[in-house]
Amino acid sequence: MKAIIYCRVSTEKNTQDTSLKRQKEELENIANHYRFDVLRIIEERHSGFDVERDGIVEALALFKEKQADVLLIQDDTRLGRGHSKIALIHELRKMNIKVFTIQDHGEIFLSDADLMVLEILSSVEEFQNRIAKYKISRGMERAIKNGYEPHKNLSNIHLGGREKKEVPINEIINLRKKNLTFQEIAATLRGLGFDVSKATVHRRYKEYYEEIDRHSTIQ
């Protein structure tokens, strides 16, 4: 298994250099003990209350790209403090990343309170995903009911389900004529494979008619 070693101190003081060095050495020993292949050693000086840390963002990116499977830290406070710690553990759990700490002599130990919060976060996220899928389904049903025929309007979608970055303006105009709201249009297009937001749909619709008005004025 490939591992990322993450060392953190909270200040820029030179006295913290010893702590970073000690964390690194102890975590390298842990990696050798478990025979982990260390992909990257990340050291940073930043408050644990802040999620926006270059080092932890780099680690999350590597995990997302499936370049590593394990995160090695001194203890759970190195990962973060307060809400930032819970948020990061939640993200790591979603990616099935194992977290090993020196303090716990193995995989990270989570308190009952932490586990409860993580369970709530997972439930809320699942509920939000279900609502999003329902909105897409409802938008599509309304569009079809109003005469929209999706099988005749798939010319802008790549084979294999890959999305084009351009927004299908003709589909936006057609769906708007069928009295769908911009939010419903965005949901319908996402169901067809286009990654668009309500704001993007509204902007492109407005730009389309502004362009028509501009040409009419010139003529």
Secondary structure by P-SEA (a helix, b strand, c coil): cbbbbbbbbccccccaaaaaaaaaaaaaaaaaaacccccbbbbbbccccccccaaaaaaaaaaaaccccbbbcccccccccaaaaaaaaaaaaaabbbbbbccccccccccaaaaaaaaaaaaaaaaaaaaaaaaaaaaaaaaaaacccccccccccccccccccccaaaaaaaaaaacccaaaaaaaaaaacccccaaaaaaaaaaaaaaaaaaaaac
